[in-house]
Amino acid sequence: MQLIVSPGAVKAFRKMPQKDAETLLGKLQKVADAPKGKHSAAKQMTDHPGFRLRHGDWRAVYRLDFDAGRMVVDRVGKRGEIYR
């Protein structure tokens, strides 16, 4: 599956500490490589049609589009800010 990061998420990645950004991107890539696999840091959200992936205090909100073969990362941010 192709991993696509929205411009807003790219901006947020640039503001993050480099180590956290690299780890979060690595986890997102693992999900994109096996979207139907079991990922302990990923969970389907109840109030949003997408999923979230966590790393420490950081969260990434993404959507899976199986028809198009892509995973779109919509937002990235700290735990307290991402769900607003």
Backbone as ProteinMPNN parsed JSONL, in Angstrom:
{"seq_chain_A": "MQLIVSPGAVKAFRKMPQKDAETLLGKLQKVADAPKGKHSAAKQMTDHPGFRLRHGDWRAVYRLDFDAGRMVVDRVGKRGEIYR", "coords_chain_A": {"N_chain_A": [[0.847, -1.171, 0.0], [0.518, 2.244, -0.764], [2.028, 4.891, 0.993], [0.838, 7.964, 1.889], [1.399, 11.232, 2.887], [-0.222, 13.954, 4.233], [0.015, 17.519, 3.505], [-0.257, 19.065, 5.867], [0.375, 17.2, 7.832], [3.016, 16.674, 7.165], [4.193, 19.102, 7.816], [3.792, 19.044, 10.581], [5.403, 16.841, 11.243], [7.906, 17.928, 10.754], [8.175, 19.683, 12.864], [8.397, 18.065, 15.034], [10.533, 16.26, 17.391], [13.406, 14.802, 15.89], [14.012, 12.031, 16.228], [11.601, 10.962, 17.246], [9.893, 11.544, 15.099], [11.022, 9.969, 13.047], [10.641, 7.398, 14.128], [7.833, 7.264, 14.337], [7.109, 7.555, 11.636], [8.28, 5.207, 10.677], [6.684, 3.274, 11.954], [4.234, 3.877, 10.752], [4.842, 3.18, 8.117], [5.17, 0.422, 8.398], [2.536, -0.32, 8.937], [1.383, 0.431, 6.508], [2.657, -1.371, 4.84], [1.564, -3.789, 5.675], [-1.47, -3.644, 5.926], [-3.692, -5.084, 6.853], [-2.706, -6.513, 8.886], [-1.775, -7.252, 12.335], [-1.245, -4.644, 14.518], [0.172, -3.305, 17.284], [0.264, -0.638, 18.098], [-1.642, 0.644, 16.627], [-5.049, 1.596, 16.153], [-8.545, 1.422, 15.519], [-10.551, 4.29, 15.303], [-13.327, 5.443, 17.253], [-15.018, 7.656, 17.001], [-14.44, 8.714, 14.569], [-13.921, 8.137, 11.109], [-11.474, 6.946, 10.568], [-8.204, 5.7, 11.526], [-5.89, 5.538, 14.314], [-2.485, 5.946, 15.21], [-0.085, 5.384, 17.634], [2.764, 6.775, 19.305], [4.543, 7.11, 22.007], [3.865, 10.255, 23.303], [2.879, 11.145, 20.934], [0.641, 11.163, 18.149], [-0.764, 9.79, 15.173], [-3.187, 10.279, 12.748], [-4.941, 8.432, 10.426], [-6.187, 7.234, 7.206], [-7.362, 4.331, 5.507], [-7.419, 3.284, 2.203], [-8.448, 0.824, 0.484], [-9.313, 0.242, -2.1], [-7.97, 2.073, -3.765], [-5.439, 1.484, -2.985], [-3.938, 2.877, -1.055], [-2.652, 4.578, 1.839], [-3.507, 7.214, 3.782], [-2.129, 9.733, 5.641], [-3.571, 11.929, 7.711], [-3.377, 13.734, 9.915], [-0.95, 14.734, 12.375], [0.195, 14.887, 15.656], [0.516, 16.005, 19.107], [-0.725, 14.065, 21.853], [-2.82, 15.341, 23.392], [-3.692, 17.31, 21.661], [-4.364, 16.346, 19.14], [-6.923, 15.237, 18.766], [-8.755, 17.248, 18.715]], "CA_chain_A": [[0.0, 0.0, 0.0], [1.285, 3.476, -0.854], [1.887, 5.788, 2.133], [0.736, 9.368, 1.485], [1.355, 12.108, 4.049], [-0.809, 15.244, 3.863], [0.912, 18.654, 3.763], [-0.332, 19.438, 7.276], [1.11, 16.195, 8.601], [4.444, 16.893, 6.882], [4.568, 20.266, 8.623], [3.853, 18.601, 11.974], [6.588, 15.991, 11.375], [9.089, 18.791, 10.784], [8.238, 20.326, 14.181], [8.651, 17.033, 16.039], [11.928, 15.814, 17.529], [13.741, 13.957, 14.752], [13.927, 10.615, 16.578], [10.18, 10.619, 17.328], [9.34, 11.591, 13.742], [11.501, 8.795, 12.324], [9.995, 6.211, 14.676], [6.422, 7.299, 13.954], [7.059, 7.253, 10.194], [8.58, 3.787, 10.53], [5.485, 2.526, 12.341], [3.242, 4.088, 9.699], [5.25, 2.394, 6.949], [4.866, -0.983, 8.696], [1.095, -0.485, 8.75], [1.137, 0.508, 5.062], [3.153, -2.612, 4.231], [0.653, -4.883, 6.049], [-2.607, -2.927, 6.509], [-4.638, -5.983, 7.516], [-1.982, -7.197, 9.952], [-2.012, -6.801, 13.705], [-0.278, -3.635, 14.921], [-0.191, -2.973, 18.659], [0.157, 0.814, 18.288], [-2.716, 1.158, 15.771], [-6.392, 1.294, 16.636], [-9.609, 2.122, 14.803], [-11.174, 5.3, 16.15], [-14.769, 5.255, 17.359], [-15.748, 8.865, 16.609], [-13.84, 9.181, 13.323], [-13.89, 6.972, 10.216], [-10.122, 6.457, 10.333], [-7.428, 4.991, 12.532], [-4.83, 6.311, 14.937], [-1.279, 5.218, 15.547], [0.557, 6.124, 18.711], [4.174, 6.606, 19.671], [4.743, 7.993, 23.151], [2.824, 11.285, 23.37], [2.549, 11.537, 19.567], [-0.405, 10.396, 17.475], [-0.994, 10.013, 13.746], [-4.528, 9.879, 12.331], [-4.834, 8.059, 9.013], [-7.278, 6.5, 6.555], [-6.946, 3.283, 4.58], [-8.246, 3.187, 1.002], [-8.03, -0.433, -0.132], [-9.597, 0.287, -3.544], [-6.901, 2.817, -4.428], [-4.152, 0.968, -2.527], [-3.165, 3.914, -0.374], [-2.861, 4.931, 3.24], [-3.339, 8.662, 3.831], [-1.934, 10.289, 6.982], [-4.238, 13.229, 7.711], [-2.894, 14.632, 10.969], [0.054, 14.263, 13.32], [0.316, 15.856, 16.739], [0.59, 15.493, 20.477], [-1.913, 13.353, 22.307], [-3.88, 16.238, 23.84], [-4.09, 18.252, 20.619], [-4.696, 15.709, 17.864], [-8.324, 14.861, 18.649], [-9.62, 18.444, 18.735]], "C_chain_A": [[0.898, 1.242, 0.0], [0.986, 4.37, 0.346], [1.924, 7.235, 1.638], [0.571, 10.204, 2.745], [0.852, 13.469, 3.593], [0.173, 16.379, 4.175], [0.898, 19.103, 5.229], [0.433, 18.48, 8.164], [2.613, 16.335, 8.381], [4.963, 18.049, 7.733], [4.713, 19.871, 10.096], [5.077, 17.708, 12.204], [7.854, 16.838, 11.486], [9.261, 19.475, 12.137], [8.564, 19.35, 15.303], [10.146, 16.81, 16.229], [12.222, 14.75, 16.468], [13.584, 12.466, 15.064], [12.47, 10.149, 16.641], [9.539, 10.584, 15.945], [9.758, 10.356, 12.949], [10.818, 7.524, 12.812], [8.537, 6.143, 14.259], [6.258, 6.989, 12.466], [7.354, 5.776, 9.926], [7.388, 2.917, 10.878], [4.39, 2.673, 11.287], [3.568, 3.267, 8.458], [4.963, 0.914, 7.168], [3.376, -1.262, 8.516], [0.76, -0.466, 7.26], [1.585, -0.774, 4.353], [2.23, -3.8, 4.517], [-0.589, -4.285, 6.703], [-3.626, -3.817, 7.223], [-3.987, -6.77, 8.646], [-2.322, -6.621, 11.313], [-0.882, -5.861, 14.12], [-0.689, -3.119, 16.3], [-0.387, -1.477, 18.885], [-0.993, 1.42, 17.493], [-4.073, 0.714, 16.304], [-7.409, 2.069, 15.797], [-10.285, 3.085, 15.77], [-12.688, 5.124, 16.136], [-15.556, 6.455, 16.855], [-15.263, 9.448, 15.285], [-13.744, 7.972, 12.398], [-12.505, 6.367, 10.002], [-9.527, 5.705, 11.503], [-6.448, 5.951, 13.178], [-3.676, 5.386, 15.255], [-0.558, 6.032, 16.594], [2.031, 5.772, 18.834], [4.442, 7.599, 20.792], [3.58, 8.962, 23.267], [2.343, 11.716, 21.985], [1.512, 10.595, 18.971], [-0.431, 10.769, 15.992], [-2.387, 9.483, 13.428], [-4.465, 9.622, 10.829], [-6.071, 7.308, 8.545], [-6.67, 5.444, 5.64], [-7.932, 3.23, 3.421], [-7.779, 1.953, 0.227], [-8.266, -0.44, -1.635], [-8.475, 0.974, -4.314], [-5.513, 2.317, -4.018], [-3.295, 2.011, -1.852], [-3.597, 4.106, 1.068], [-2.53, 6.415, 3.351], [-3.245, 9.116, 5.286], [-2.484, 11.708, 6.956], [-3.626, 14.211, 8.695], [-1.86, 13.932, 11.822], [0.152, 15.324, 14.402], [0.437, 15.186, 18.092], [-0.756, 14.943, 20.894], [-3.065, 14.272, 22.669], [-4.439, 17.144, 22.755], [-4.711, 17.584, 19.388], [-6.188, 15.454, 17.689], [-9.284, 16.058, 18.669], [-10.114, 18.802, 17.374]], "O_chain_A": [[1.918, 1.276, 0.688], [-0.178, 4.585, 0.683], [2.909, 7.675, 1.046], [-0.293, 9.921, 3.574], [1.419, 14.073, 2.683], [1.061, 16.218, 5.012], [1.938, 19.479, 5.768], [1.065, 18.893, 9.136], [3.397, 16.137, 9.309], [6.052, 17.969, 8.302], [5.642, 20.31, 10.774], [5.722, 17.807, 13.248], [8.77, 16.495, 12.234], [10.383, 19.811, 12.517], [8.959, 19.76, 16.394], [10.941, 17.128, 15.344], [11.379, 13.898, 16.186], [13.07, 11.718, 14.233], [12.139, 9.07, 16.149], [8.736, 9.698, 15.652], [8.935, 9.76, 12.253], [10.453, 6.667, 12.007], [8.052, 5.081, 13.869], [5.36, 6.237, 12.085], [6.744, 5.168, 9.047], [7.105, 1.938, 10.188], [3.699, 1.706, 10.966], [2.669, 2.721, 7.82], [4.557, 0.218, 6.237], [2.996, -2.315, 8.004], [-0.059, -1.262, 6.801], [0.961, -1.204, 3.382], [2.123, -4.714, 3.699], [-0.754, -4.403, 7.918], [-4.345, -3.347, 8.105], [-4.635, -7.596, 9.289], [-3.056, -5.639, 11.43], [0.291, -6.232, 14.081], [-1.774, -2.56, 16.459], [-1.136, -1.088, 19.781], [-1.296, 2.601, 17.666], [-4.224, -0.388, 16.83], [-7.172, 3.215, 15.414], [-10.557, 2.735, 16.919], [-13.263, 4.707, 15.13], [-16.657, 6.288, 16.33], [-15.642, 10.562, 14.924], [-13.501, 6.866, 12.879], [-12.386, 5.357, 9.308], [-10.234, 5.154, 12.347], [-6.201, 7.042, 12.664], [-3.863, 4.201, 15.531], [-0.431, 7.249, 16.457], [2.475, 4.666, 18.523], [4.554, 8.8, 20.547], [2.426, 8.538, 23.323], [1.472, 12.58, 21.886], [1.505, 9.395, 19.248], [-0.158, 11.908, 15.614], [-2.726, 8.36, 13.8], [-4.005, 10.464, 10.059], [-6.877, 6.821, 9.338], [-5.596, 5.643, 5.073], [-9.142, 3.141, 3.633], [-6.848, 2.021, -0.574], [-7.502, -1.06, -2.374], [-8.076, 0.516, -5.384], [-4.517, 2.688, -4.639], [-2.079, 2.045, -2.039], [-4.735, 3.836, 1.451], [-1.41, 6.829, 3.052], [-4.172, 8.906, 6.069], [-1.947, 12.582, 6.275], [-3.383, 15.371, 8.362], [-1.879, 12.711, 11.979], [0.187, 16.519, 14.107], [0.458, 13.96, 18.202], [-1.794, 15.316, 20.348], [-4.2, 14.0, 22.279], [-5.533, 17.688, 22.903], [-5.5, 18.206, 18.677], [-6.675, 15.456, 16.558], [-10.501, 15.874, 18.643], [-10.849, 19.777, 17.221]]}, "name": "protein", "num_of_chains": 1, "seq": "MQLIVSPGAVKAFRKMPQKDAETLLGKLQKVADAPKGKHSAAKQMTDHPGFRLRHGDWRAVYRLDFDAGRMVVDRVGKRGEIYR"}
